[in-house]
């Protein structure tokens, strides 16, 4: 087990992002962190990505990316780092705890990991999806700090972990890339 207490800089950044932005920003951050939003983004990725990749390759690529980012992240990485979430580590008066969070390890942020994995996979499917996919992933990552349930380092670690997982999923998905229109099929 590796204990990683937040540094003073990380605590300061946390407080800068964990501010009271009002009910509209609270609702937006909560929506970005919802399970339904994650499923909607994954479904959109599948619908948009099948234009360039065969569904038979994109779906396993997405499944592998999420299994690695979420499954390995929760079962292996979180127990190794055993980092306490800010909503449990700080006194109640020192944190705005808006979102739900169980009292389990916080590093890496699995929300950040999953959305960055999907962003990498979206980019592999179609480079035009890169900007919106990474913007969504960044918004979700920041929402986790805003809601008081992750340290900034948790979301950075989650983004890196997710990008790696997404890269592995993209390797699988690229095997199903559709040939360019009018291109001759490659011989084996």
CORLINNOR-V563163 format. One record per residue. N is the residue number from 1. RES is the residue in one small letter. SS is DSSP state (hx for helix, st for strand, lp for the rest). OMEGA is omega in degrees with one decimal (999 if undefined). Layout:
BEGIN
n=N res=RES ss=SS omega=OMEGA
n=N res=RES ss=SS omega=OMEGA
END
This chain:
BEGIN
n=1 res=x ss=lp omega=179.2
n=2 res=x ss=lp omega=178.6
n=3 res=x ss=lp omega=-179.5
n=4 res=x ss=lp omega=177.9
n=5 res=x ss=lp omega=179.8
n=6 res=x ss=lp omega=175.9
n=7 res=x ss=lp omega=177.5
n=8 res=x ss=hx omega=177.8
n=9 res=x ss=hx omega=179.5
n=10 res=x ss=hx omega=177.2
n=11 res=x ss=hx omega=179.8
n=12 res=x ss=hx omega=178.1
n=13 res=x ss=hx omega=177.1
n=14 res=x ss=hx omega=-178.6
n=15 res=x ss=hx omega=177.1
n=16 res=x ss=hx omega=-178.5
n=17 res=x ss=hx omega=-177.8
n=18 res=x ss=lp omega=-176.8
n=19 res=x ss=lp omega=177.3
n=20 res=x ss=lp omega=-179.9
n=21 res=x ss=lp omega=179.7
n=22 res=x ss=hx omega=-174.0
n=23 res=x ss=hx omega=-179.8
n=24 res=x ss=hx omega=178.5
n=25 res=x ss=hx omega=175.2
n=26 res=x ss=hx omega=-178.8
n=27 res=x ss=hx omega=179.3
n=28 res=x ss=hx omega=179.8
n=29 res=x ss=hx omega=178.3
n=30 res=x ss=hx omega=179.1
n=31 res=x ss=hx omega=179.3
n=32 res=x ss=hx omega=-178.8
n=33 res=x ss=lp omega=-176.1
n=34 res=x ss=lp omega=177.1
n=35 res=x ss=hx omega=-179.4
n=36 res=x ss=hx omega=178.8
n=37 res=x ss=hx omega=177.9
n=38 res=x ss=hx omega=178.2
n=39 res=x ss=hx omega=179.3
n=40 res=x ss=hx omega=178.6
n=41 res=x ss=hx omega=177.9
n=42 res=x ss=hx omega=178.8
n=43 res=x ss=hx omega=178.1
n=44 res=x ss=hx omega=177.7
n=45 res=x ss=hx omega=179.8
n=46 res=x ss=hx omega=-178.7
n=47 res=x ss=hx omega=-179.1
n=48 res=x ss=hx omega=-176.0
n=49 res=x ss=hx omega=-176.9
n=50 res=x ss=lp omega=175.8
n=51 res=x ss=lp omega=-177.5
n=52 res=x ss=lp omega=-177.3
n=53 res=x ss=st omega=176.9
n=54 res=x ss=lp omega=178.5
n=55 res=x ss=hx omega=-179.1
n=56 res=x ss=hx omega=177.2
n=57 res=x ss=hx omega=-177.5
n=58 res=x ss=hx omega=-178.9
n=59 res=x ss=hx omega=175.9
n=60 res=x ss=hx omega=177.4
n=61 res=x ss=hx omega=178.1
n=62 res=x ss=hx omega=180.0
n=63 res=x ss=hx omega=179.2
n=64 res=x ss=hx omega=-179.3
n=65 res=x ss=hx omega=-178.1
n=66 res=x ss=hx omega=178.1
n=67 res=x ss=hx omega=179.0
n=68 res=x ss=hx omega=-175.9
n=69 res=x ss=hx omega=-175.9
n=70 res=x ss=hx omega=-175.2
n=71 res=x ss=hx omega=179.6
n=72 res=x ss=hx omega=178.1
n=73 res=x ss=hx omega=-177.4
n=74 res=x ss=hx omega=-174.1
n=75 res=x ss=hx omega=-176.8
n=76 res=x ss=hx omega=-172.9
n=77 res=x ss=hx omega=-179.0
n=78 res=x ss=hx omega=176.7
n=79 res=x ss=hx omega=179.0
n=80 res=x ss=hx omega=-176.1
n=81 res=x ss=hx omega=175.7
n=82 res=x ss=lp omega=-179.0
n=83 res=x ss=lp omega=-178.2
n=84 res=x ss=lp omega=178.0
n=85 res=x ss=lp omega=-179.6
n=86 res=x ss=hx omega=-179.4
n=87 res=x ss=hx omega=176.0
n=88 res=x ss=hx omega=-176.8
n=89 res=x ss=hx omega=-176.8
n=90 res=x ss=lp omega=174.0
n=91 res=x ss=lp omega=-177.6
n=92 res=x ss=hx omega=-179.1
n=93 res=x ss=hx omega=-175.8
n=94 res=x ss=hx omega=-179.1
n=95 res=x ss=lp omega=170.8
n=96 res=x ss=lp omega=-177.1
n=97 res=x ss=lp omega=-175.1
n=98 res=x ss=lp omega=-175.1
n=99 res=x ss=lp omega=177.5
n=100 res=x ss=lp omega=177.1
n=101 res=x ss=lp omega=176.4
n=102 res=x ss=lp omega=-177.2
n=103 res=x ss=lp omega=175.1
n=104 res=x ss=lp omega=-179.2
n=105 res=x ss=lp omega=-175.7
n=106 res=x ss=lp omega=-178.6
n=107 res=x ss=lp omega=0.8
n=108 res=x ss=lp omega=172.3
n=109 res=x ss=lp omega=-178.8
n=110 res=x ss=hx omega=173.6
n=111 res=x ss=hx omega=179.4
n=112 res=x ss=hx omega=-178.9
n=113 res=x ss=hx omega=-177.0
n=114 res=x ss=hx omega=-178.6
n=115 res=x ss=hx omega=175.5
n=116 res=x ss=hx omega=174.1
n=117 res=x ss=hx omega=178.8
n=118 res=x ss=hx omega=179.1
n=119 res=x ss=hx omega=177.6
n=120 res=x ss=hx omega=179.6
n=121 res=x ss=hx omega=177.0
n=122 res=x ss=hx omega=178.9
n=123 res=x ss=hx omega=177.4
n=124 res=x ss=hx omega=-179.4
n=125 res=x ss=hx omega=-177.3
n=126 res=x ss=lp omega=-176.5
n=127 res=x ss=hx omega=178.6
n=128 res=x ss=hx omega=178.3
n=129 res=x ss=hx omega=-174.1
n=130 res=x ss=hx omega=-175.2
n=131 res=x ss=hx omega=179.4
n=132 res=x ss=hx omega=-178.8
n=133 res=x ss=hx omega=179.1
n=134 res=x ss=hx omega=175.5
n=135 res=x ss=hx omega=177.7
n=136 res=x ss=hx omega=-179.6
n=137 res=x ss=hx omega=178.5
n=138 res=x ss=hx omega=178.6
n=139 res=x ss=hx omega=178.4
n=140 res=x ss=hx omega=-179.7
n=141 res=x ss=hx omega=179.2
n=142 res=x ss=hx omega=179.0
n=143 res=x ss=hx omega=-178.6
n=144 res=x ss=hx omega=177.1
n=145 res=x ss=hx omega=178.7
n=146 res=x ss=hx omega=-178.4
n=147 res=x ss=lp omega=177.2
n=148 res=x ss=lp omega=-174.5
n=149 res=x ss=lp omega=177.3
n=150 res=x ss=lp omega=170.8
n=151 res=x ss=lp omega=176.1
n=152 res=x ss=hx omega=178.8
n=153 res=x ss=hx omega=177.5
n=154 res=x ss=hx omega=-177.9
n=155 res=x ss=hx omega=175.1
n=156 res=x ss=hx omega=177.3
n=157 res=x ss=hx omega=178.1
n=158 res=x ss=hx omega=179.0
n=159 res=x ss=hx omega=179.3
n=160 res=x ss=hx omega=179.6
n=161 res=x ss=hx omega=-180.0
n=162 res=x ss=hx omega=177.9
n=163 res=x ss=hx omega=177.2
n=164 res=x ss=hx omega=179.4
n=165 res=x ss=hx omega=177.6
n=166 res=x ss=hx omega=177.2
n=167 res=x ss=hx omega=177.6
n=168 res=x ss=hx omega=176.4
n=169 res=x ss=hx omega=179.5
n=170 res=x ss=hx omega=176.6
n=171 res=x ss=hx omega=178.4
n=172 res=x ss=hx omega=-176.3
n=173 res=x ss=hx omega=-178.1
n=174 res=x ss=hx omega=177.5
n=175 res=x ss=lp omega=-179.9
n=176 res=x ss=lp omega=-179.2
n=177 res=x ss=st omega=177.5
n=178 res=x ss=lp omega=176.0
n=179 res=x ss=lp omega=178.7
n=180 res=x ss=lp omega=-179.4
n=181 res=x ss=lp omega=178.7
n=182 res=x ss=lp omega=180.0
n=183 res=x ss=lp omega=177.3
n=184 res=x ss=lp omega=178.9
n=185 res=x ss=lp omega=179.1
n=186 res=x ss=lp omega=177.2
n=187 res=x ss=lp omega=-176.7
n=188 res=x ss=lp omega=999
END
